[in-house]
Amino acid sequence: MSATGNRGGGQRSKGERSFVATRVSVECRAKLDAAARSSNLSVSEYVEALIAQAVRDVDLHGSRLQKTA
């Protein structure tokens, strides 16, 4: 019988992901950690939310989508 699901008991998969890395100042990182903690998110989840908000109006060709009135 094959096992399915999350055998290790850890967090469930959030689907396919792509790795993005950057370097920030020590002060910026400390503030990032605090902001993520206050939102009950991991730093990775918090940064993903910020990026998603920043690109929500951008199509896959890099163009800004037209806003409807």
WOHUQUI-V516175 format. One record per residue. N is the residue number from 1. OMEGA is omega in radians with two decimals (999 if undefined). D_FIRST is the distance of its C-alpha to the first C-alpha in Angstrom with 2 decimals. Layout:
BEGIN
{{N;OMEGA;D_FIRST} {N;OMEGA;D_FIRST}}
END
This chain:
BEGIN
{{1;-3.13;0.00} {2;3.13;3.78} {3;3.09;6.60} {4;3.08;9.55} {5;-3.04;13.15} {6;-3.07;15.23} {7;-3.07;13.56} {8;3.14;17.02} {9;3.14;18.83} {10;-3.12;21.44} {11;3.09;23.04} {12;3.13;21.21} {13;3.07;21.99} {14;-3.14;25.33} {15;-3.10;24.68} {16;-3.12;26.27} {17;3.07;29.06} {18;-3.10;31.96} {19;3.06;33.65} {20;-3.13;37.31} {21;3.07;39.50} {22;3.07;43.10} {23;3.11;45.54} {24;3.11;47.54} {25;3.12;50.28} {26;3.12;49.54} {27;3.13;51.24} {28;3.14;49.21} {29;3.12;45.94} {30;3.11;47.06} {31;3.10;47.89} {32;3.10;44.59} {33;-3.13;42.70} {34;-3.14;44.87} {35;3.12;44.46} {36;3.13;40.65} {37;-3.11;40.66} {38;3.09;43.06} {39;-3.10;40.78} {40;3.11;37.70} {41;2.95;36.07} {42;3.09;35.03} {43;3.14;37.59} {44;3.12;35.23} {45;-3.14;34.73} {46;3.12;38.49} {47;3.10;39.47} {48;3.12;37.15} {49;3.11;38.86} {50;3.14;42.26} {51;-3.14;41.47} {52;3.12;40.09} {53;-3.09;43.33} {54;-3.07;45.47} {55;-3.05;44.01} {56;-3.12;43.38} {57;-3.13;46.46} {58;3.09;45.79} {59;-3.06;44.36} {60;3.08;42.33} {61;3.12;45.65} {62;-3.14;47.08} {63;3.06;49.48} {64;3.08;50.06} {65;3.10;49.24} {66;3.07;52.20} {67;3.11;52.39} {68;-3.10;53.39} {69;999;56.19}}
END
